[in-house]
Amino acid sequence: MTTLPARLRVLHILPTFGVGGAEQMAAHLMTGISASGHVAAASLYPSLNSSIEHRLTGAGIPLWHLGKKDGFDPRMFAALDRVIRRTRPHVVHTHMSVLRYALPGLLHRGVPVIVHTLHSLAQHETDAFGRLVNWFAFRGRVLPVAVSQGVADSMKRVYGMDCHAVVPNGIPVERYRGSPEDRIRWRVREGFKQDAVLFTCVGRLELPKNPLMLVRAFAALDESRAHLIMLGEGSLREELVAFVRERELGERVHLLGKRMDIPECLAASDVFVLSSNWEGNPLAVMEAMAGGLPVIGTSVGGIPELVRSGQHGILVNPGNDSAFADAMRILLNNADKRQCMAEAARAHAKQAFAVEGMVRGYTAIYQSALAGALRLRACSAN
């Protein structure tokens, strides 16, 4: 008979503890699991002194920052091996492109269970060498888990094999339940009129999010009461600034950079917009729906699994500026439709996006895989 340990020891390994969607998801999962197990985490790169780091340490989760340099850094093999030896995990959970450094130590130390979450479409999550490592890892002892069915389908296309499981991301839904007072307060503080219609995007200003398409679509709305708020930073910022200046949109397009008041900003907004070229299962969409916002987005990756077009918002094909502009125009000019979609989005988020569901999903995978590993070891010993 196989007896599982009373408290699982789980080690998460990420490139950084930044504030991206994958890092946020891992933090939600770690804090959720820490109530019933021993959780530790390691990042390849130095500390960023980020809000996620403070949140994890506040939850009593030990963190290791391994000081990786840019480019290939062979020191990471030994550094990760030391963390594995010290934490003696039953389960190691890897994220993004860390398997190339983590896999040798995990196999050498005989870690019973290795889980890897694919956060984005398989062809975009890592480079060619990383995909080669993943190809061998997934055919060996590493259990791949996708954050959406769209990501699982991409794994079939790229790696020629089915995904071990699909566990949708989860968020602390109640954190994003803003109030009318929050809406008024944020607008007054930031200088927006109460009757303005705010289209808000939360995302990196990088190619995957295609922010230039979003600004081009917004430029087609010749309405002074419409404003576009963009929260995030990235390499496309200067190109966006130049476009806004050229089209004389400076009074209506607001590049607010990284912000710590995302829930308050969502509470003050009317519509969430995301014009991505590709996605996994974006937390920003889930947060916006939890905040009671209809979503205008592109039908890529896991977004159609979050947003039912016509009920929770409007989805269009990626790269279609005019269709995106038409969708924005529809919700700009129809307050009743906005409100109906907002209520449906909030109800769906409360029912489907709770972080507890994600925690249960991964806990079940950990326990099932560990039970199988222990049975296999017992049979081998006999």
TAVEN-V442331 format. One line per field, one symbol per residue. phi: phi as a letter, one per 40 degrees, with the letter a starting at -180 (. if undefined). Layout:
# TAVEN-V442331
phi = ???
This chain:
# TAVEN-V442331
phi = .cbcccbccbbbbbcabcbccccccccdcccccccbacbbabbccccbfcccdccccccgccbbbcgcccgcbccccccccccccccfccbbbbbfbccdccddcccccgdcbbbbcccbddcbcaccccccdcdccccbbcccbccaccccccccccbgacccabbccbbcdccbccbdccccccccccgbccccbbcbbbiccbddcfccccccccccccbcccbbbbbibiccdcccdccccccfbdcbbbccgcbcbddccccccbacbabccaabaccccccccccgbcbbabcbfcccccbccgbbibbbccgcdccccccccccccbcccdcccccccccccccbbdcccccccccccdcccccccccccccccc
